Amino acid sequence: MRMKDKVCVVTGGSSGIGEAIARLFAKEGGQVAVVDVDEANGQRVVDAIRSQGSEAILVRADVADEAEASQALLGVTQHFGKVDVLVNNAGVSAVGDVAACTPTDWDRVMRVNVRGVYLMSHFAVPIMRQQGSGTIINMSSTIAVIGLQARAAYAASKGAVLALTRAMAADHSHENIRVAAILPGTVYTPFVEGYLKRHYADDMEGAVETLKRRQLNQELMTPEDVAYAALYLASDEARFALGTALIIDGGVSAAKVF
């Protein structure tokens, strides 16, 4: 029960990596607040957690909206009395290089992936400062440190998240607020599956095999693989993980097999 008595806020918790983190934290004894704009799937996750005997609530909020981000954390503190862990997982993507990426898509990605992390952290830090402790985990990506074709906006946003994580660690570690980032590689989430269906409907199997070949172990990660990394960083065992960039990518950034 590594999250026993911890109140955990997971943004983007209605599906994929966020859902896996919310479920695992609850299984490990945490009280979970699922923050998402998708109320139907968010409630599904909350109901599933409650059915296992754990405590969870749904907070409908757009993390990139200042008022909604503030109200989300206020609602969590009013319900649970504190915020021990914030996982900034909510994110969107866009496909294309800088020429193909439209200004609208660029702004949308930056709004959610960077502004959303900033706002939720902006309102969480004072709460954690007042209670004397806290942990913030930001979801970056392996492409913050390596290049990937046709992901200009997404790569830029995740690079910003990684830089922000390190700055926050420098600013708040002395206040007993730990800040770290997870850098996943390709994770087979509903988002990735939907993308493959839209662009590779004629050869889904081939597209999946191409993704697998990027990893040294020739496998695709599941959301649960990332959730276990989040569990470690959120637990008391990670007390020296300050500004840590935890890469979970199947070896993509470490080596290339020819």
C-alpha angles and dihedrals in degrees: 000000000000094000097045112152092001120130108218127194115199118186118205086023099148097087147357118010094356093054091049091051093047092049094046094047090051091047088053092055102271128140105231135208112194109206116194145128090232100084097176096055091036090057090047090058092046092049091050091051092048091049087062091055099259129122120251140154135194119232114189108212144140101229091206092059111088097214094044094047090051093047092047093059092040089054092050093050091047091052102038102019096233147027115233100166132026118189110193097203104138111115148145133206141212131199124226145066121268092277095049097039109093121223087244092056092044092053092045093053093045092046096056102028099042109016090043092055091046095049097046090047091044090060097035098053096065090050092050092043091054094048091045100240146044147145128230120193117190121199108228124157142237088251088069085077104027132041125254125183121248097010102099098139096039093047092049092050094049091046088055091050091053092049091046090051092056092046091050091049090053091048101044111025090093087059091058090254110133118205125189140154136225118216108197125186122214110333121189098235129153087262093057092043090052091049092052092048091052096047106025104030092137093056111021092151092054092047092052091049090052090054091048092055090064090068123076090226092048092234136113119238121241125219087252091062089060092042091061089054089052090049091056094048092047094048127088088248089076096062091129094047095104115158088350119166102206109199115207105172111122091256097302093133095038103056146346124228115218 
